[in-house]
C-alpha cells in the first residue's frame, strides 16, 4: 500500500480511515507484516537490548508477535502494558513469561494479571514498543485517543531517558504531516514492515 493522502486536520477522520485500512488486511498479510517488522528491528542496533515492552495486537494493529518470540528465544525479558487499576488512562508494565497468568482487560485484550505478576517501572526497561494509528515524517504520532502512553510518561518527561520509545505501524500508516499537541510524548523511532525510521529534530533520518 502507498502512503495515504489524508488532510492532517481532523484526528477523528484519520483514526477512522487508518483503522479501516488496518482491518482490511488479510490474516496472511498481517502474518507477513509481522515477519517483516521483525526483520526491520533485527537490522537495528536495538536488537541487542535485554528488556522489551511489547503488546498483543488488536484492531488490525501490526503484530510484534514474531519479534516477541525472538526476544523470548534469546532469553531476554518481555513486559506487557497493563491498564493501571487506580490511575485513569495510565499503564503499568508487567513481566511476561511461561508462568504469567493472563486476563482480559476492558477492551478485550489479554494482559498479565497484576495480582499475580511482578511489575517493573518504565525507566528500568530498555525499549518500549507500542502501536500507532498514524505517524509523520517529523516523528509526531497518533494513537487511539486514550492518552495512555502520554499520561504514563508525562511525569517523567524530562527524566525518562533510558527507555527508547518506538512506535510500531504498517508502513502505509505514515502521513506527510499530523496535528500535534504539547503533551504528546516524542518518539525515538518507528518500526514498520518496510523500514525503521529514526527521528531527530529535523525529521526522519
C-alpha positions as CSV (number, residue, x, y, z in Angstrom):
1,X,0.0,0.0,0.0
2,X,1.2,3.5,-0.7
3,X,1.2,6.3,1.8
4,X,-2.3,7.7,2.1
5,X,-3.0,11.4,1.4
6,X,-5.1,12.4,4.4
7,X,-5.6,16.0,5.3
8,X,-3.8,16.5,8.7
9,X,-6.5,18.5,10.4
10,X,-9.1,16.0,11.7
11,X,-7.8,13.3,14.1
12,X,-11.1,11.6,14.1
13,X,-11.3,11.1,10.4
14,X,-7.6,10.0,10.3
15,X,-8.3,7.4,13.0
16,X,-11.4,6.1,11.3
17,X,-9.7,5.7,7.9
18,X,-6.5,4.2,9.2
19,X,-8.3,1.7,11.4
20,X,-10.4,0.7,8.4
21,X,-7.3,0.2,6.3
22,X,-5.7,-2.0,9.0
23,X,-8.8,-4.1,9.4
24,X,-8.9,-4.8,5.6
25,X,-5.6,-6.6,5.7
26,X,-6.0,-10.4,5.4
27,X,-4.6,-12.8,8.0
28,X,-1.8,-13.7,5.6
29,X,-0.9,-10.0,5.1
30,X,-0.8,-9.5,8.8
31,X,1.4,-12.5,9.3
32,X,3.8,-11.3,6.6
33,X,3.8,-7.8,8.1
34,X,4.7,-9.2,11.5
35,X,7.6,-11.1,9.9
36,X,8.8,-8.1,8.0
37,X,8.5,-5.9,11.1
38,X,10.8,-8.3,13.0
39,X,13.3,-8.1,10.1
40,X,13.4,-4.4,10.3
41,X,14.0,-4.4,14.1
42,X,16.7,-7.1,13.7
43,X,18.6,-4.8,11.4
44,X,18.7,-2.0,14.0
45,X,21.1,-1.8,17.0
46,X,18.1,-2.0,19.4
47,X,18.1,-5.8,18.8
48,X,20.8,-6.1,21.5
49,X,18.6,-4.7,24.2
50,X,17.6,-7.0,27.0
51,X,14.3,-5.7,28.4
52,X,11.4,-5.1,26.0
53,X,7.9,-3.8,26.4
54,X,5.7,-5.2,23.6
55,X,2.0,-5.7,23.2
56,X,-0.7,-8.1,21.9
57,X,-2.0,-6.7,18.6
58,X,-5.7,-5.7,18.4
59,X,-7.9,-3.9,15.9
60,X,-5.7,-4.6,12.9
61,X,-2.5,-3.3,14.6
62,X,0.7,-4.6,13.2
63,X,1.7,-7.5,15.4
64,X,5.1,-7.8,17.2
65,X,4.4,-11.5,17.7
66,X,7.4,-12.7,15.6
67,X,9.8,-10.3,17.3
68,X,8.3,-11.2,20.7
69,X,9.2,-14.8,20.0
70,X,12.8,-13.9,19.0
71,X,13.2,-11.9,22.2
72,X,12.0,-14.9,24.2
73,X,14.2,-17.3,22.4
74,X,17.2,-15.2,23.3
75,X,16.1,-15.3,27.0
76,X,15.6,-11.6,27.1
77,X,12.9,-10.1,29.3
78,X,9.4,-9.2,27.9
79,X,6.9,-6.9,29.5
80,X,3.3,-6.1,28.5
81,X,1.3,-2.9,29.2
82,X,-1.4,-3.3,31.8
83,X,-4.2,-0.8,32.4
84,X,-3.5,0.9,35.8
85,X,-6.1,-0.3,38.3
86,X,-6.3,3.1,40.0
87,X,-4.9,6.0,37.9
88,X,-7.1,6.7,34.9
89,X,-5.6,6.2,31.5
90,X,-2.1,5.2,32.7
91,X,-0.2,2.0,32.3
92,X,1.9,-0.5,34.3
93,X,4.4,-2.8,32.7
94,X,4.3,-6.4,33.9
95,X,6.6,-9.3,33.0
96,X,5.5,-11.9,30.6
97,X,7.0,-15.5,30.9
98,X,5.8,-19.1,30.9
99,X,4.2,-18.7,34.3
100,X,2.3,-15.4,33.7
101,X,-1.4,-15.6,34.2
102,X,-3.3,-13.5,31.7
103,X,-6.7,-11.9,31.8
104,X,-8.8,-9.7,29.5
105,X,-9.0,-6.0,30.2
106,X,-12.0,-3.8,29.5
107,X,-11.0,-3.7,25.8
108,X,-10.9,-7.4,25.5
109,X,-7.1,-7.5,25.2
110,X,-5.2,-10.1,27.2
111,X,-2.8,-8.6,29.8
112,X,-0.9,-10.0,32.8
113,X,-2.9,-10.2,36.0
114,X,-1.3,-7.6,38.3
115,X,-2.4,-9.6,41.4
116,X,0.0,-12.4,40.4
117,X,2.7,-10.8,38.3
118,X,5.5,-8.5,39.2
119,X,5.7,-5.1,37.6
120,X,8.7,-3.0,36.6
121,X,9.0,0.8,36.4
122,X,9.2,2.1,32.8
123,X,12.6,3.7,33.4
124,X,14.0,0.2,34.1
125,X,13.1,-1.0,30.6
126,X,15.4,-0.7,27.5
127,X,12.8,-0.4,24.7
128,X,9.1,0.3,24.9
129,X,7.2,-0.5,21.7
130,X,3.6,0.5,21.2
131,X,1.1,0.6,18.4
132,X,0.3,3.7,16.4
133,X,-2.7,4.7,14.4
134,X,-0.5,7.0,12.3
135,X,2.8,8.8,12.3
136,X,4.5,11.5,10.2
137,X,8.0,12.5,9.0
138,X,8.5,14.8,11.9
139,X,8.0,12.0,14.4
140,X,4.6,13.0,15.5
141,X,2.3,10.1,16.4
142,X,-1.4,9.5,16.6
143,X,-2.8,6.9,18.9
144,X,-6.3,5.7,19.7
145,X,-7.0,8.8,21.7
146,X,-7.0,7.3,25.2
147,X,-3.7,9.1,26.1
148,X,-2.4,6.0,28.0
149,X,1.3,6.4,26.9
150,X,1.3,10.2,27.1
151,X,-0.1,10.1,30.7
152,X,2.2,7.3,31.7
153,X,5.4,9.1,30.7
154,X,4.3,12.7,31.2
155,X,5.6,12.9,34.9
156,X,9.0,11.7,33.8
157,X,9.2,13.7,30.5
158,X,12.5,15.3,31.5
159,X,14.0,12.2,33.3
160,X,12.9,9.2,31.2
161,X,16.0,8.9,29.1
162,X,16.8,5.2,29.3
163,X,13.9,3.5,27.5
164,X,13.7,4.0,23.8
165,X,10.2,4.8,22.8
166,X,9.4,3.1,19.5
167,X,6.1,3.1,17.7
168,X,5.1,0.1,15.6
169,X,2.9,0.5,12.5
170,X,2.2,-0.7,9.0
171,X,4.2,1.5,6.6
172,X,1.0,2.8,5.0
173,X,0.2,4.5,8.3
174,X,2.9,7.1,7.6
175,X,1.5,10.5,6.6
176,X,3.3,13.7,5.5
177,X,2.0,15.6,8.5
178,X,0.0,15.1,11.6
179,X,-1.5,17.6,14.1
180,X,0.5,17.6,17.3
181,X,-0.1,18.7,20.9
182,X,2.4,20.0,23.5
183,X,1.7,16.9,25.7
184,X,2.5,14.3,23.0
185,X,5.4,12.1,24.0
186,X,8.1,12.2,21.4
187,X,9.2,9.0,19.7
188,X,12.8,7.9,19.2
189,X,11.7,6.0,16.1
190,X,9.0,4.0,14.3
191,X,9.5,0.4,13.0
192,X,7.2,-0.7,10.2
193,X,7.1,-3.7,7.9
194,X,9.2,-1.8,5.4
195,X,11.6,0.4,7.3
196,X,13.0,1.6,10.6
197,X,12.6,5.4,10.9
198,X,14.7,7.3,13.4
199,X,13.7,10.8,14.4
200,X,15.8,13.9,15.0
201,X,14.6,17.5,15.4
202,X,14.8,17.8,11.7
203,X,12.6,14.8,11.0
204,X,13.2,11.4,9.6
205,X,16.8,10.1,9.4
